[in-house]
Amino acid sequence: MYNFLLAFTVCGAAVIIGELVSSWTKAWVPSVFVTACLFLLGYWTVLPHDLIKDSYLIPFGGTICVMVMIVHLGTIISMKRLLEQWKTVVTCFLGLLGMCLAAFFICPFFMDRTLVIAGLPPLTGGIVAATMMQKAAMEAGLTVAALFAISMYCIQGFAGYPLTAFALKKESRRLLEGYRNGTLKASEADREAMQNAIELAAGGDNVKRLPLQVPEKYNSSIVILTKLGLVAWVASVIGKYTGVSGAIWALILGVIFCTLGFLDRDSLHKANSFNIMMLGLICFVFDGLKDMTPELLFGMIGPMIGFIIVGVAGMTLFAFVASKILHRSFFLCFANCLTALYGFPFDQIITDNTCKTVAKTREEYDFLMGKLFPSMIVGGFVTVTITSVFIAGIFVKMF
């Protein structure tokens, strides 16, 4: 009775259950953590060892999905919005620099250096960085390092959510104190920034398109996917001849060709293909869990906790430095940097929940959202969408 169709169905069901649990817990339990646990328990009990391979989501997830998804990320980056929030951009860059320096130079004293290389990009970003590192580690024959990359991707949110909630609550109370005593007021700039952030989160940008745009009547889903594939291929070729990771070129070319109008804004969503690409990526990453034994998992718990503590400590220090240089609140800078541990849409969810919890009136809620929401959304795009891909592109060369 077991065949590729049942294998595909089981994979989809595991992802669905993860999403449901995340929704029921308001994202406090990450969907990827639940899905990873289901795959692990399944591999240790009833699931076939080659379940994901049997579903034919491999090599689709580890080849086409990775490069096309990175090009797609370039199509959702709004340079205009990033420039408007340049202090947030600088803050996030400094925060991730602090995380990388601390983890790279301190963690090798208590854990294997290959684990540091494999785990750092997933800690600074999301599934794309995790996929790149897992694939590179497997190609280098480093199974444990590949599993460590997956593990970091699955658990990083548990550190990021409570720390962000704490930082945002401290910042919200500081802002509300000023709002209530009249020293701080909602401004037109805040309202405009809020609207810009909503557009960025929704994938919109209102950028005037250039003549390279394909006429809409010819711009079918297949055409959109083909354009993404073409840019991804160009990126891979440039990467081959320059020695710089093709993933980095894919992100850069995605931004360039979207700005020129050749690629559509938020391409994969427009082609109605984002979710199948994500399913391929997720299943490719979790295929590595078939090699995870209980003994290996328990042996990783200590290094993972130490790795996160050191990395977040470095981020905290550099967020403090950024707050002094840029004359911003430390807690806001810290919250911006922490978006690296979960990204969008969780940055939106945590910010909204915090503002609802702290504010006593609708006016206070709107005031807080105007001050916090724009920088948190931009922070998520800077850390997960942009910087983590660059970091992964550098670290894949280190094995």
Long-range contacts (C-beta under 8 A, 24 or more apart in sequence): 2-48, 2-54, 3-54, 4-54, 4-55, 4-56, 7-48, 7-51, 7-52, 7-54, 7-55, 8-55, 8-56, 8-57, 10-42, 10-47, 10-51, 10-55, 11-51, 11-52, 11-55, 11-57, 11-279, 11-283, 12-279, 14-38, 14-39, 14-42, 14-286, 15-279, 15-282, 15-283, 26-349, 26-353, 27-161, 27-345, 27-346, 27-349, 27-350, 28-161, 30-154, 30-155, 30-157, 30-158, 30-342, 32-127, 32-153, 32-154, 32-157, 32-282, 33-154, 33-155, 33-157, 33-158, 35-282, 35-286, 36-150, 36-154, 36-286, 36-289, 39-286, 39-289, 39-290, 40-289, 40-292, 40-297, 43-289, 43-290, 43-292, 44-294, 49-290, 50-290, 51-290, 52-283, 52-284, 52-286, 52-287, 52-290, 53-287, 55-283, 57-279, 57-280, 57-283, 57-284, 58-283, 58-284, 58-287, 59-284, 60-280, 60-284, 61-131, 61-279, 61-280, 61-281, 61-282, 61-283, 61-284, 61-285, 61-287, 62-131, 62-135, 62-284, 64-229, 64-280, 65-131, 65-277, 65-280, 65-281, 65-284, 66-128, 66-131, 66-132, 66-135, 66-247, 66-281, 66-284, 67-232, 67-235, 67-236, 67-246, 67-247, 67-250, 68-225, 68-228, 68-229, 68-232, 68-268, 68-277, 69-128, 69-268, 69-277, 69-278, 69-281, 70-128, 70-232, 70-235, 70-247, 70-250, 70-251, 70-254, 70-389, 71-228, 71-231, 71-232, 71-235, 71-250, 71-251, 71-253, 71-254, 71-263, 71-267, 72-228, 72-254, 72-266, 72-267, 72-268, 72-274, 72-277, 73-128, 73-251, 73-254, 73-385, 73-386, 73-389, 74-250, 74-251, 74-252, 74-253, 74-254, 74-255, 74-256, 74-257, 74-258, 74-263, 75-254, 75-255, 75-258, 75-263, 75-264, 75-265, 75-266, 75-267, 76-203, 76-265, 76-266, 76-381, 76-385, 77-254, 77-255, 77-258, 77-381, 77-385, 77-386, 78-199, 78-200, 78-205, 78-207, 79-255, 79-259, 80-205, 80-207, 81-196, 81-197, 81-199, 81-200, 81-205, 81-378, 82-378, 82-381, 82-382, 84-193, 84-196, 85-193, 85-374, 85-375, 85-378, 87-326, 87-328, 87-375, 88-336, 88-374, 88-375, 88-378, 88-379, 88-382, 89-378, 89-382, 90-322, 90-326, 91-319, 91-322, 91-323, 91-326, 91-328, 91-333, 91-336, 91-337, 91-379, 92-336, 92-337, 92-339, 92-340, 92-379, 92-382, 92-383, 92-387, 93-382, 93-387, 94-318, 94-319, 94-321, 94-322, 94-337, 95-315, 95-318, 95-319, 95-322, 95-333, 95-334, 95-336, 95-337, 95-340, 95-383, 96-124, 96-315, 96-337, 96-340, 96-383, 96-387, 96-388, 96-391, 97-318, 98-314, 98-315, 98-316, 98-317, 98-318, 98-319, 98-321, 99-123, 99-124, 99-311, 99-312, 99-314, 99-315, 99-318, 99-337, 99-340, 100-124, 100-314, 100-391, 101-314, 102-310, 102-311, 102-313, 102-314, 102-315, 102-317, 103-307, 103-310, 103-311, 103-314, 106-310, 106-314, 107-306, 107-307, 107-310, 107-311, 110-303, 110-306, 111-303, 111-306, 111-307, 112-144, 112-145, 114-142, 114-144, 114-145, 114-399, 115-144, 115-145, 115-148, 115-303, 115-307, 116-307, 117-145, 117-395, 117-398, 117-399, 118-142, 118-145, 118-146, 118-148, 118-149, 118-152, 118-395, 118-399, 119-148, 119-149, 119-151, 119-152, 119-304, 119-307, 120-311, 120-391, 120-395, 121-149, 121-388, 121-391, 121-392, 121-395, 122-149, 122-150, 122-152, 122-153, 122-156, 122-388, 123-152, 123-156, 123-307, 123-308, 123-311, 123-340, 123-341, 124-340, 124-383, 124-387, 124-388, 124-391, 125-340, 125-343, 125-383, 125-384, 125-385, 125-387, 125-388, 125-389, 125-391, 125-392, 126-153, 126-343, 126-384, 126-388, 127-153, 127-278, 127-281, 127-282, 127-285, 128-247, 128-281, 128-388, 128-389, 128-392, 129-153, 129-388, 129-389, 129-391, 129-392, 130-285, 131-281, 131-284, 131-285, 132-247, 132-389, 132-392, 132-393, 132-396, 133-392, 133-395, 133-396, 134-284, 134-285, 134-288, 135-284, 136-395, 136-396, 136-399, 137-399, 138-288, 139-399, 140-399, 142-399, 143-288, 143-291, 144-296, 145-399, 146-288, 147-288, 147-289, 147-291, 147-292, 147-296, 147-300, 148-300, 148-303, 148-304, 150-285, 150-286, 150-288, 150-289, 151-297, 151-300, 151-304, 152-304, 152-307, 152-308, 153-285, 155-304, 155-308, 156-308, 156-341, 156-342, 157-341, 157-342, 157-346, 159-308, 159-312, 159-341, 160-338, 160-339, 160-340, 160-341, 160-342, 160-346, 161-341, 161-342, 161-346, 161-350, 163-312, 163-334, 163-338, 163-341, 164-335, 164-338, 164-339, 164-341, 164-342, 164-347, 164-350, 165-350, 165-353, 165-354, 167-331, 167-332, 167-334, 167-335, 167-338, 168-331, 168-335, 168-350, 168-351, 168-354, 168-355, 168-372, 168-376, 169-354, 169-357, 169-358, 170-331, 171-329, 171-331, 171-332, 171-335, 171-372, 172-354, 172-355, 172-358, 172-359, 172-368, 172-372, 173-358, 174-329, 174-331, 175-367, 175-368, 175-371, 175-372, 176-358, 176-359, 176-364, 176-367, 176-368, 179-364, 179-367, 184-367, 186-363, 186-366, 186-367, 186-370, 187-370, 190-367, 190-370, 190-371, 190-374, 191-370, 193-370, 193-374, 194-369, 194-370, 194-373, 194-374, 196-374, 197-373, 197-374, 197-377, 197-378, 200-377, 200-378, 200-381, 201-344, 201-345, 201-348, 201-377, 203-265, 203-266, 203-269, 204-265, 204-266, 205-265, 207-259, 207-265, 209-261, 210-259, 210-260, 210-261, 211-261, 212-257, 212-260, 212-261, 212-262, 213-261, 213-262, 213-264, 214-262, 219-264, 221-270, 221-271, 221-272, 221-273, 222-271, 224-264, 224-267, 224-270, 224-271, 224-273, 225-271, 225-273, 227-257, 227-262, 227-263, 227-264, 227-267, 228-263, 228-267, 228-268, 228-271, 231-257, 231-262, 231-263, 244-393, 245-392, 245-393, 245-394, 245-396, 245-397, 247-389, 247-392, 247-393, 247-396, 248-389, 248-390, 248-393, 248-394, 251-386, 251-389, 251-390, 312-338, 315-340, 332-372, 332-375, 335-372, 335-376, 335-379, 336-375, 336-376, 336-378, 336-379, 337-379, 337-383, 339-376, 339-379, 339-380, 339-382, 339-383, 339-384, 340-383, 340-384, 340-387, 340-388, 342-380, 342-384, 343-380, 343-383, 343-384, 343-385, 344-377, 344-380, 344-381, 344-384, 344-385, 346-380, 347-376, 347-377, 347-379, 347-380, 348-373, 348-376, 348-377, 348-380, 350-376, 351-376
